[in-house]
Amino acid sequence: MKSYVIGDIHGGYRALKQLFDLKHLKYTDRYIFLGDYVDGWSEAVETVDFLIDLAAKADCIFIKGNHDYLIEQYLKKGDAPELWLRSGGTITRQNYEGMEPKRLERHKDFYRNLTLYHIDKQERLFVHAGFTNLHGPQHEHFKNQVFWDRTLWETAKALDATLDKEDLRYPKRFKLFKEIYIGHTPVTRLGETTPVCFGNVWNIDTGAAFKGPLTIMDVDSKAYWQSQAVYELYPDEAGRN
């Protein structure tokens, strides 16, 4: 079984489908999604439908992102903070208007059952954003920190590439896992549109919500495939500009 990791989708269903059609990916493999399935493009509902159907056929692990938390709160309690609406929530809220109750319950179950992080047998961590506790995400006092944190990525970016892991200055958090896979902060902020690695931290968010493509990567070989730039698939929309 191969393991693939997929970056932030942000409602870009057409890009997600393009990835699976492009490589004819097998249902016998494992797919680890790093979260943020919604908020950006106009097909959040179609994206989640695709993922629900995929999970019925293949081994899937769905990590919870901050945007998934926000839509879950809206569907459960009607919470719609202005920051969420300005960050892609408006179009997602529109997606869910008038949804048939049975279908809506399937989506609520999907969001409810998202996992905060995944650690595989090779001691590789998959988490949406990061963690702050020096003993790992399982010890976070505030559990939701794992889909909001940016300090892990900021530390990784600032890491001296010549620093040996045995050096006392080497970040303790990085030593806990063989590799760490995150999304949350698009690498387009660094002028990149392909997966970026600093230390042992891999960022797979290649900016699908903005001007970048959606990416899927083979965790073992590090070979990756990408959709076309997602905004090209939604020419009449602005995404999260």
ZIVENZI-V792593 format. One record per pair of residues at least 24 apart in sequence whose ideal C-beta (glycine too) atoms are under 7 Angstrom apart, sorted by the first residue. I is the first residue (numbers start at 0). GAP is how many residues later the second one is. Records with the same first field share a line. If there is no record, write none. Layout:
I = GAP + GAP
This chain:
0 = 27 + 28 + 29
1 = 27 + 216 + 218
2 = 27 + 29 + 216 + 217
3 = 25 + 26 + 27 + 28 + 212 + 213 + 214 + 215
4 = 27 + 29 + 121 + 176 + 199 + 212 + 214
5 = 25 + 27 + 28 + 210
6 = 27 + 176 + 197 + 198 + 199 + 201 + 207 + 208
7 = 26 + 27 + 28 + 57 + 175 + 197 + 200 + 201
8 = 27 + 28 + 38 + 199 + 205
9 = 26 + 28 + 29 + 30 + 31 + 78 + 198 + 199 + 230
10 = 27 + 28 + 29 + 30 + 31 + 32 + 33 + 36 + 81
11 = 28 + 29 + 196 + 202 + 218 + 221
12 = 30 + 33 + 34 + 37
13 = 29 + 219
14 = 193 + 198 + 199 + 212 + 215 + 218
15 = 31 + 34 + 198
16 = 33
17 = 209
18 = 195 + 197 + 206 + 208
21 = 203
22 = 202
26 = 30 + 31
28 = 29
29 = 29
30 = 27 + 29
31 = 29 + 86 + 94
32 = 27 + 28 + 29 + 30
33 = 29 + 92 + 94 + 147 + 148 + 149 + 170
34 = 28 + 29 + 30 + 33 + 93 + 112 + 148
35 = 29 + 31 + 32 + 92 + 147
36 = 31
37 = 29 + 30 + 33 + 54
38 = 28 + 48 + 49 + 50 + 53
39 = 48 + 169 + 199 + 200
40 = 189 + 193 + 196 + 198
41 = 49 + 53 + 192 + 195
43 = 48 + 51
44 = 50 + 51
47 = 59 + 62
51 = 54 + 58
60 = 54 + 57
61 = 52 + 53
62 = 51 + 52 + 54 + 55 + 63 + 64 + 65
63 = 50 + 51 + 52 + 64 + 83
64 = 63 + 82 + 118 + 119
65 = 62 + 63 + 81 + 82
67 = 43 + 46
68 = 75 + 78
70 = 40
71 = 39 + 40
74 = 33 + 36
86 = 153
87 = 121 + 152
115 = 27 + 30
116 = 29
121 = 56
122 = 54 + 55
123 = 53 + 54 + 55 + 57 + 95
124 = 52 + 55 + 56
125 = 55
126 = 55
127 = 54 + 55 + 56
128 = 53 + 55
129 = 52
130 = 42
133 = 38 + 39
135 = 40
149 = 35
151 = 30 + 49
152 = 29 + 32 + 48 + 50
155 = 42 + 43 + 45
156 = 41
158 = 39 + 40
173 = 25 + 26 + 27
185 = 24 + 26
187 = 24
194 = 29
208 = 30 + 31
209 = 29 + 30 + 31
